Amino acid sequence: MAFYDSIDNTSNFVISFTTNPRQDFGVFAKGYFQAASALTEHLLAKQRFSDYEAYPVVFLYRQSFELYLKGLLYVIDRPILCQA
């Protein structure tokens, strides 16, 4: 049994919970930031920890930053409605 669907059907492929995922970058960024903050607090509560235990924290903060930037780019690219 294959671990993938051999039929090329992406109708049930979900990357977001809304119909416009471009607007969700900020939501996902906030989630990554909160996860990084919680993990940071956990690590700092310990007396000692190894460097490799902090790698996921750095990854989560970088991922959050990337998603905030992507969201900003989409906001900048949106047409501005102005009254004439």
Summary of the structure (lengths in Angstrom):
residues: 84
radius of gyration: 18.8
end to end distance: 62.1
largest distance: 62.4
contacts: 151
relative contact order: 0.14
helix: 62%
strand: 0%
